[in-house]
Each structure stands twice: as C-alpha cells, then as structure tokens.
Amino acid sequence: MDVLGLVIAVVVMAASVHDNAFGVKLLDKAAKVGTVAKAWVDQGFKNTVVEHGAKLGIDVEVVKRNPDDIGFIPQAKRYVVEQTNGTLMIDRRLVRCYEADPAAAESRVYWAITRHMTRRITGESTPTWRGA
C-alpha cells in the first residue's frame, strides 16, 4: 500500500509461509510497478527482505516498536495499512478465505480496493448494499 492506503500489489499465500518468503514475493511485484522507492515493514520481516529490497532498488525499513511502550500504541506508518485492511474487511469475501486458488483470492482484494477507491473518488461514503 502507498501512503494514502491504496493497494500497489497483492500477494496471497498460505498462513504457513514465513514472512520472509511472502515479503520477497511482494517486493518483486511492487518493483514491477516502478514507482516504489521505500517500504516500511514490521519486525516479522528479517534481513532477507531488506537485502532483497536493496537489490531491487527499494529501501526497506523495519519499523520497530519502542520496548518501553505498554499496551497498544500505533506504530509509525503502520496505521495506514491497518486502516486499509479494516476497510477491505467490509467485503465479506475477504473476511474468510473461500478461494482455493491464490490468484482468485488476489483478484478479490483488487475488486474490493477498486470499490473503495471508487467510493473515495465519487464521495459516496456508504456502500450501496447497506442502503442510504
């Protein structure tokens, strides 16, 4: 996602896949867009992702939590991702994985973000299926 919360690339993998494998594949897709210069990741990603990003010309920065913080504290730039994920969860097909094919699941995310972006552009704040 970019700093506005719009999706740049989507990768769907099994929950058993390690964050590093997921991160490398996502960076490969984001690099194809050609406009990504920096990526913020959480502490689940290790040096493999940082090094792979450097090979692609993407500066990958691990956002670390302050060890003195207690309780929930929004991390820098992470709130944009969490807000967009929450918005995408309005689409019931994304709440549970009904798709057997990862490509089909990825297309569902693109459909959902397209609906979200359309609502932002047109100024409509309520999805039409909820009523006005």
Secondary structure, DSSP 8 states (H G I E B T S, - for coil): --TTS--S------TTS-HHHHHHHHHHHHHHHS---EEEE-TTS-HHHHHHHHHHT-EEEE----TT--S----TTHHHHHHHHHHHTTSHHHHTT--SSHHHHHHHHHHHHHHHHHHHHHT--S-GGG--
